[in-house]
Amino acid sequence: MSSLALAVLLLLVLVTLLLAGGVAYIAHRHPALTAPLTAAGMTVALVVACVGLLGAR
């Protein structure tokens, strides 16, 4: 892999973790929404699905 591809992959992982942490924090602060781990897992699954769709093009 080129260094650019590795940098983009690292950035994607960091953004995914940031989104999952943000969603887990929001769900933790507002427990009526959903369980924090479920919300974070759904966020990661959504990001992975979107990246998979873009990668398949």
C-alpha positions as CSV (number, residue, x, y, z in Angstrom):
1,M,0.0,0.0,0.0
2,S,1.1,3.5,-0.7
3,S,1.7,5.9,2.1
4,L,-1.3,8.0,1.0
5,A,-3.6,5.0,1.2
6,L,-2.3,4.2,4.7
7,A,-2.9,7.8,5.8
8,V,-6.4,7.7,4.5
9,L,-7.1,4.4,6.2
10,L,-5.7,5.8,9.5
11,L,-7.9,8.9,9.2
12,L,-10.9,6.8,8.4
13,V,-10.3,4.7,11.5
14,L,-9.9,7.8,13.7
15,V,-13.0,9.4,12.4
16,T,-15.0,6.2,12.9
17,L,-13.8,6.0,16.5
18,L,-14.6,9.7,17.1
19,L,-18.1,9.2,15.7
20,A,-18.7,6.1,17.8
21,G,-17.5,7.8,20.9
22,G,-19.7,10.8,20.3
23,V,-22.8,8.7,19.7
24,A,-22.0,6.6,22.9
25,Y,-21.5,9.9,24.9
26,I,-24.8,11.3,23.7
27,A,-26.6,8.0,24.4
28,H,-25.0,7.9,27.9
29,R,-26.1,11.5,28.7
30,H,-29.6,10.7,27.4
31,P,-30.4,7.1,28.5
32,A,-33.9,7.2,27.1
33,L,-32.4,7.1,23.6
34,T,-30.7,3.7,23.6
35,A,-27.9,1.8,25.2
36,P,-24.5,3.5,24.6
37,L,-22.7,0.4,23.3
38,T,-25.5,-0.4,20.9
39,A,-25.5,3.1,19.5
40,A,-21.7,3.1,19.1
41,G,-21.8,-0.3,17.4
42,M,-24.5,0.9,15.0
43,T,-22.4,4.0,14.2
44,V,-19.4,1.8,13.3
45,A,-21.6,-0.5,11.3
46,L,-23.0,2.4,9.3
47,V,-19.6,3.8,8.6
48,V,-18.3,0.4,7.5
49,A,-21.3,-0.1,5.2
50,C,-20.8,3.3,3.6
51,V,-17.1,2.7,3.0
52,G,-17.9,-0.7,1.6
53,L,-20.4,0.8,-0.8
54,L,-17.9,3.5,-1.9
55,G,-15.1,0.9,-2.2
56,A,-17.3,-1.3,-4.4
57,R,-17.7,1.4,-7.0
